[in-house]
Amino acid sequence: MAYGEEYIIYNGELQPQQLTPQVYIYQDIHTLGHKPRHIAQHLRIIDHAADKLFGIRCHISIKDLEQQVTELLAANHTTRNTSVCVRLEL
C-alpha cells in the first residue's frame, strides 16, 4: 500500500480507490475509533432498499463489515481520535 493513496473495499477486497461503474444505493456510516456506529440499522436499511429497488439482498454480516471498516480506515491512515464517515455502496 502506497502512503497517500486512498483505498476502498470492493467486493470484499482492499484495493486502490476507483469509480463505481454502475448504479448503486448507499449508506453513509459514521465511525469512531475505527469502529462503525449503528451498523445493524445501516445494514437493515440498505438491505431493504436493495430488495425493493433491485431485487437483491445485502449478504455481508455485521462482523465482516466491522472488520472491513477497521481495515479500510487503517489502510487510509485515518486517525482513531475523530469521527469519520465511510460509505457502504451496493
C-alpha positions as CSV (number, residue, x, y, z in Angstrom):
1,M,0.0,0.0,0.0
2,A,1.4,3.4,-1.0
3,Y,1.2,6.2,1.5
4,G,-1.1,9.0,0.3
5,E,-3.1,6.7,-1.9
6,E,-6.7,6.2,-1.0
7,Y,-8.2,2.7,-0.7
8,I,-11.6,1.1,-0.8
9,I,-13.0,-2.3,-0.1
10,Y,-14.5,-3.6,-3.4
11,N,-16.3,-7.0,-3.3
12,G,-14.6,-7.7,0.0
13,E,-11.1,-6.9,-1.2
14,L,-8.9,-3.9,-0.3
15,Q,-7.7,-2.0,-3.4
16,P,-6.9,1.5,-4.6
17,Q,-9.9,3.8,-5.0
18,Q,-11.8,3.6,-8.2
19,L,-15.1,4.9,-9.6
20,T,-18.1,2.7,-9.3
21,P,-19.2,1.9,-12.9
22,Q,-22.8,1.1,-12.2
23,V,-25.9,2.4,-10.4
24,Y,-25.8,1.8,-6.7
25,I,-27.5,2.6,-3.4
26,Y,-25.5,3.7,-0.3
27,Q,-25.4,4.3,3.4
28,D,-23.0,6.7,5.0
29,I,-21.8,5.1,8.2
30,H,-20.1,7.2,10.9
31,T,-17.2,5.7,12.8
32,L,-15.4,6.5,16.0
33,G,-12.1,4.8,17.0
34,H,-12.2,2.9,13.7
35,K,-15.5,1.2,14.7
36,P,-18.7,1.8,12.7
37,R,-21.7,3.1,14.7
38,H,-25.2,1.8,14.4
39,I,-24.1,-0.9,11.9
40,A,-27.1,-3.2,12.3
41,Q,-29.5,-0.3,11.4
42,H,-27.4,0.7,8.4
43,L,-27.4,-2.9,7.1
44,R,-31.2,-3.2,7.6
45,I,-31.8,0.0,5.7
46,I,-29.6,-0.9,2.7
47,D,-30.8,-4.5,2.6
48,H,-34.4,-3.3,2.5
49,A,-33.7,-0.7,-0.2
50,A,-31.7,-3.2,-2.3
51,D,-34.5,-5.7,-2.1
52,K,-37.2,-3.1,-3.1
53,L,-35.2,-1.4,-5.9
54,F,-33.1,-4.2,-7.4
55,G,-34.5,-7.5,-6.0
56,I,-31.2,-8.4,-4.4
57,R,-30.1,-8.8,-0.8
58,C,-27.0,-7.5,1.1
59,H,-25.2,-10.6,2.3
60,I,-22.5,-9.0,4.5
61,S,-22.5,-9.8,8.2
62,I,-22.2,-7.2,10.9
63,K,-18.9,-8.8,12.0
64,D,-17.5,-8.8,8.4
65,L,-18.5,-5.2,7.8
66,E,-17.0,-4.0,11.1
67,Q,-13.7,-5.8,10.2
68,Q,-13.6,-4.3,6.7
69,V,-14.3,-0.8,8.0
70,T,-11.5,-1.1,10.5
71,E,-9.1,-2.4,7.8
72,L,-10.1,0.3,5.4
73,L,-9.6,3.1,7.9
74,A,-6.2,1.7,8.9
75,A,-5.2,1.4,5.2
76,N,-6.1,5.1,4.6
77,H,-4.1,6.1,7.7
78,T,-7.2,7.6,9.3
79,T,-6.9,8.8,12.9
80,R,-8.8,7.0,15.6
81,N,-9.4,10.2,17.5
82,T,-12.2,11.5,15.3
83,S,-15.5,10.5,13.7
84,V,-15.0,9.5,10.1
85,C,-17.7,8.8,7.5
86,V,-17.5,5.5,5.5
87,R,-19.8,4.9,2.5
88,L,-21.3,1.4,2.0
89,E,-22.3,1.0,-1.7
90,L,-24.4,-1.8,-3.0
